[in-house]
Amino acid sequence: MTGKSLRARFGPDSLRRAVGRGTVVRLLPDVYASSLHAGSFDVRAAAAAMWSRGAVSGVAALHLWGIGEAPEVIEVVVPQSRALQAPPWIRVRRVTCEVPQTVRHGIPVVSPAVAVVLSYGQVPKHRRAEVVYCAVRRKLVGTSQLTAVLAAFPRVKARRALERSVAAAAAGAQSFLEEHALYAVFNTGEFSRFVRQHEVVIEGNQFFLDMYDAITRTAVELDGKNGHTDEGRQKDIARDCWVATVGILTLRFSYWDLLNRPEWCRRMVREAVRARTRL
């Protein structure tokens, strides 16, 4: 809470005594919190937004939207005209455009699309693509929203990689592995007719095929880096059986296959499509 509101409610002497006893701590100029909760991320994020009269942004905003861990440094976004001297645990981003924001957990926070775009370059490189795909899978953002935010922020860190992931998501990719397959494995013209994330429903069972060729009824599945648990593997086996009952052949490639022998993956799909074309 602000010191002004605390003094109005309890009186200035009470606030001084509480600070002296250590039951209340001063987090920022004229912003106080109970010592019991002063280390909480939500409390510190709320304090940063209150002090700056801005909104939580970057990785901190991403965390408030349920993606990723809480960062030590909390970013806030404010108008360009607002000059602030921030403590080490707050990063101030000054912007010239109006930034969409809302309130989450009682804390002013930028929209999910803005959070993804402004946090992307701050996330470790090996996790960046997943920021985009996680937000899209959870339906927090759409690719058109991300494209609009990118247009509003012409200078963002790792912009080209972010644009690549957004374009892949727009084409149907839902993970880094699917992005890699789109750009580096099944990226030649012969695979352009494959549909990404094609939905099939068989006797009430819904399945999404990573890649699907309707002409030859050939599906390509891309297995993730960590493989599957036994339960997941059983589901995959059952899924492959279900789609086989309607004449769909499934070719399944591991993470290792896709990264280390892309030409072999292309050849297997190419030969399977050729064989099924002759049927």
C-alpha positions in Angstrom: 0.0 0.0 0.0 1.0 3.6 -0.4 2.3 5.5 2.6 -0.4 8.1 2.0 -3.2 5.5 2.3 -1.6 3.9 5.4 -1.2 7.3 7.2 -4.7 8.2 6.4 -6.0 4.9 7.8 -3.8 4.4 10.8 -2.1 7.7 11.3 1.6 8.7 10.7 2.7 7.6 14.2 1.3 4.1 13.8 3.1 3.7 10.4 6.4 4.8 11.9 6.1 2.4 14.8 5.2 -0.5 12.5 8.3 0.3 10.4 10.4 0.5 13.6 9.1 -2.8 14.8 9.7 -4.4 11.5 6.1 -5.5 10.9 5.9 -3.2 7.9 8.7 -2.6 5.4 9.3 0.2 2.9 9.7 -1.5 -0.5 9.8 1.7 -2.6 9.3 5.5 -2.0 5.9 5.8 -0.3 5.1 2.1 -1.0 5.0 -0.3 2.0 4.2 -3.9 2.6 3.7 -6.3 5.5 7.1 -7.9 6.4 5.4 -11.3 6.3 4.7 -10.9 2.6 7.3 -8.5 1.4 9.3 -11.2 -0.4 6.3 -12.4 -2.3 6.6 -12.0 -6.1 3.0 -10.8 -6.4 3.5 -8.2 -3.6 6.7 -6.9 -5.2 5.1 -6.8 -8.6 2.1 -4.9 -7.3 4.5 -2.5 -5.5 6.5 -1.9 -8.7 3.4 -1.1 -10.7 2.1 1.2 -7.9 5.4 3.1 -7.6 5.9 3.4 -11.4 2.2 4.1 -12.2 2.8 1.6 -15.0 2.1 -2.1 -15.7 4.2 -5.2 -15.1 5.8 -6.3 -18.3 8.4 -8.7 -19.8 9.2 -12.0 -18.1 7.4 -10.9 -14.9 4.2 -10.3 -16.9 4.7 -13.7 -18.6 4.8 -15.3 -15.2 1.6 -13.5 -14.1 -0.1 -15.0 -17.2 1.0 -18.5 -16.0 4.1 -19.1 -18.2 7.6 -19.5 -16.7 9.1 -18.9 -13.3 9.0 -15.6 -11.4 12.1 -13.5 -12.2 14.2 -11.7 -9.7 14.0 -8.4 -11.6 10.5 -7.1 -12.3 10.0 -5.1 -15.5 7.4 -2.3 -15.7 6.4 -0.4 -18.8 5.7 3.4 -18.5 5.3 6.3 -21.0 8.4 7.7 -22.5 7.9 11.0 -20.7 8.1 9.4 -17.3 11.6 9.4 -15.9 12.2 7.1 -12.9 15.2 6.0 -10.9 14.6 2.3 -10.3 16.2 0.1 -7.6 18.1 -2.9 -8.8 15.1 -5.3 -8.6 13.0 -3.2 -11.0 13.7 -2.6 -14.7 11.8 0.3 -16.3 10.9 0.1 -20.0 9.8 3.5 -21.4 7.7 3.3 -24.6 6.2 5.8 -27.0 3.1 3.8 -27.9 0.0 3.0 -25.9 0.4 -0.5 -24.4 -2.6 -2.8 -23.9 -3.0 -3.8 -20.3 -5.3 -5.3 -17.8 -5.4 -6.4 -14.2 -4.4 -9.9 -13.1 -4.3 -11.0 -9.5 -5.0 -7.4 -8.6 -1.8 -6.3 -10.5 -1.7 -4.0 -13.6 -0.1 -6.1 -16.3 0.4 -5.9 -20.0 -1.6 -8.1 -22.3 -0.4 -11.6 -23.1 0.7 -10.7 -26.6 2.8 -7.8 -25.3 4.2 -10.0 -22.6 5.4 -12.6 -25.1 6.9 -10.0 -27.5 8.7 -8.0 -24.8 9.9 -11.0 -22.8 11.1 -13.2 -25.8 14.6 -11.8 -25.9 15.0 -11.9 -22.1 14.3 -15.7 -21.9 17.2 -18.2 -22.3 17.7 -18.9 -26.0 16.7 -22.6 -25.7 13.4 -21.7 -24.1 12.3 -18.8 -26.4 10.3 -20.6 -29.0 8.3 -22.4 -26.2 7.2 -19.0 -24.9 5.4 -18.4 -28.1 3.9 -21.9 -28.5 2.9 -22.2 -24.9 0.9 -18.9 -25.1 -0.7 -20.0 -28.4 -1.6 -23.5 -27.1 -3.2 -22.0 -24.1 -5.1 -19.6 -26.3 -3.8 -16.6 -24.5 -2.7 -15.1 -27.8 -3.3 -15.5 -31.5 -0.6 -15.0 -34.1 -2.4 -12.0 -35.5 -2.1 -10.3 -32.1 1.6 -11.1 -31.9 2.1 -9.7 -35.4 0.3 -6.5 -34.4 2.4 -6.1 -31.3 5.6 -6.7 -33.3 4.5 -3.9 -35.6 4.1 -1.6 -32.7 7.5 -2.4 -31.2 10.0 -2.3 -34.1 13.0 -2.7 -31.8 12.8 -5.9 -29.7 15.6 -8.3 -28.8 15.8 -11.4 -31.0 13.2 -10.0 -33.3 14.0 -12.2 -36.4 13.8 -15.4 -34.3 10.5 -14.3 -32.8 9.0 -13.4 -36.2 10.1 -16.9 -37.4 8.3 -18.6 -34.5 5.2 -16.5 -35.0 5.1 -17.3 -38.7 5.6 -21.0 -37.9 2.7 -20.9 -35.4 0.5 -19.2 -38.0 1.4 -22.1 -40.3 0.2 -24.6 -37.7 3.4 -25.4 -35.7 2.7 -25.9 -31.9 6.3 -26.5 -30.6 9.9 -25.8 -31.4 10.2 -29.3 -32.9 7.4 -28.6 -35.3 9.0 -25.2 -36.2 12.3 -27.0 -36.9 10.5 -29.6 -39.0 8.7 -26.8 -41.0 11.9 -24.8 -41.7 14.7 -27.4 -41.7 13.3 -30.8 -42.4 10.0 -30.9 -44.4 10.7 -27.5 -46.0 10.9 -28.4 -49.6 8.1 -28.0 -52.2 7.2 -31.7 -52.2 5.9 -31.4 -48.6 3.9 -28.2 -49.2 0.6 -30.1 -49.5 0.9 -31.5 -46.0 -1.5 -29.8 -43.6 -0.3 -29.0 -40.1 -2.3 -30.0 -37.0 -5.1 -31.7 -39.1 -8.0 -32.8 -37.0 -9.7 -36.2 -37.5 -12.5 -37.6 -35.4 -13.0 -41.4 -35.4 -15.9 -42.9 -33.5 -16.0 -39.9 -31.2 -12.2 -39.9 -30.6 -10.5 -36.6 -31.6 -6.9 -36.6 -32.9 -4.6 -33.9 -34.2 -2.0 -35.0 -36.8 1.2 -33.0 -36.8 1.4 -33.3 -40.6 -1.2 -34.9 -42.9 -1.3 -35.6 -46.7 -4.9 -36.0 -47.7 -4.1 -37.4 -51.1 -2.3 -40.5 -49.8 -3.7 -40.5 -46.3 -0.2 -40.3 -44.8 0.4 -38.7 -41.3 3.7 -37.6 -39.9 4.2 -37.4 -36.2 7.0 -35.5 -34.5 7.9 -36.9 -31.1 9.3 -34.4 -28.5 12.8 -34.1 -27.0 12.0 -36.1 -23.9 10.0 -38.8 -25.6 6.9 -40.1 -23.9 6.1 -41.8 -20.6 4.8 -45.3 -20.8 1.3 -43.9 -20.6 2.0 -41.5 -23.4 3.5 -44.2 -25.5 0.4 -46.3 -25.0 -1.8 -43.4 -26.1 0.4 -43.0 -29.2 0.1 -46.7 -30.1 -3.7 -46.5 -29.6 -3.9 -43.3 -31.7 -1.9 -44.9 -34.6 -4.2 -47.9 -34.5 -7.3 -45.7 -34.6 -6.2 -43.7 -37.6 -5.1 -46.9 -39.3 -8.7 -48.1 -39.2 -9.6 -45.3 -41.6 -6.7 -45.9 -43.9 -4.2 -43.4 -42.5 -0.6 -44.5 -42.3 1.5 -42.9 -39.5 5.2 -42.2 -39.8 6.7 -41.3 -36.4 10.0 -39.5 -36.1 12.0 -38.9 -32.9 13.6 -35.7 -31.8 17.0 -37.2 -32.6 15.9 -38.2 -36.1 14.7 -34.7 -36.9 17.7 -32.9 -35.7 20.4 -35.4 -36.8 19.3 -37.0 -40.0 16.7 -34.8 -41.7 17.4 -36.2 -45.1 16.6 -39.7 -43.9 13.3 -38.3 -42.5 12.5 -36.7 -45.8 13.4 -39.9 -47.7 11.1 -42.0 -45.5 8.1 -39.7 -46.0 8.9 -39.4 -49.7 9.1 -43.2 -50.2 5.9 -43.8 -48.2 4.0 -41.2 -50.2 5.3 -42.6 -53.5 4.3 -46.2 -52.4 0.8 -45.1 -51.3 0.3 -43.1 -54.6 0.7 -46.4 -56.5 -2.0 -48.2 -54.4 
